[in-house]
Amino acid sequence: MMRRGRQRGQAAVELCFVLPVCLMLFMGVYTAGSFISDMNVAGQATRAGSRLGAEIGNYGYGSSNPLTATCMGASTTNPCAVDQDIVTTVATVAKGLQNITSIDEIDIYDPCAVSGSCTSASSVCSDAGNIAGKYQTGDPVDVYKLVSGAWTLQNPGPNNYTLNLRTQQHPNELAVGVRILYHFQASAPINFFNAQASNYAVMCLAPTEAGS
């Protein structure tokens, strides 16, 4: 009887050690799964945005009847009207991110400027030295952040990806890149784990014939 009592006591002590470890392992697996799920959703969001951006292109810039955006002063080069459609699409898809994840910003950029050649002659519409159009410092970019419930351009100025830069004339059509930056925060009890992550997608702009 004494031996059985000691065995039960030993089992109880072992359980006290093993149970927290198992719980932490379970939460770790759950957190990793949530992080991967968010990465997948972010990828879907940027791909949806870049597809729309490729389809819209330069909004008729250079045509006989260009559309004009007024967000940066009435000009046919302003990217805002085009960008708002893209950003709205990205944000809508990104709603699938976990509730504990915040979207820091959505960027629309020229993946060709720093890398060099970025025409349809290249299989990925970007220079081989550039990782499929990953954003690089110096690329023209429109940075959008959520301000008072509205996605607002944060960097109006000479470094925007204006519509006159979004060449669509075949065979020299360029590309559009869409990037999302977001924060991931794990759930309790391991909510000490957090990370900023990003995802991007690049697509060639829909080609048009000269003069169209």
C-alpha positions, 0 to 999 in steps of 0.5 A: 500500500505504501508503494502504491501511495508513493507511485500515485504521488510520483505520477501526480508530480510528473503530471504537474511537470508534463501538463504545462509543457504539453499546454505550451507545445499546443499553444506553440503549434496553434500560434505557428498555425495562426502565423502561417494562416495570416501569411497566406491571407496577406499573400492573397490580399497582395495578389488581389491588389496587384491583379487589380492594379495591373488591370487598371494600369495608368487609368488612361494616362496619355490617351485622348481622354485621360481620367483625372484624380483630385486627391493631390491637386487635379492632375492626370498623373495623380495615382490616388484614384487608382490606388484607392481601388487597389488599397480597398481590395487589399484591405477587404481581403486582409480582413481574414487576418486574425483579430489580434493582427494589425495592418500597419500600411499598404504600399503601391510601388514601382518594382522596376526603378531600382532593379533596372529593366522591368519590361515584358521582355523579362519573364517575371517583369523585373530584373533577375537581381531583384527578388521578383520585384521586392520593394527596394529603397528608392522605388517610387512608392505610394504609402497608405495608412489607416487614418480616422477610418480611411486609407490615406496617402502618407507621402505625397511628393516627388517619390510617388508612383504616379500614373505617368510612370505606369507605362502600358504601351506594348512591348515596354509595359512595366509593372505594379507592386503591392505590399502589405505590412502587418503586426502579428501578436500571439494569443495568451498565454504566450502573447509575448510573441509578436512580429512585424511581417510583410508580403508583396506581389508584382504583376505586369501592367495590362499591355495597350497598343501605342496611341490607345 
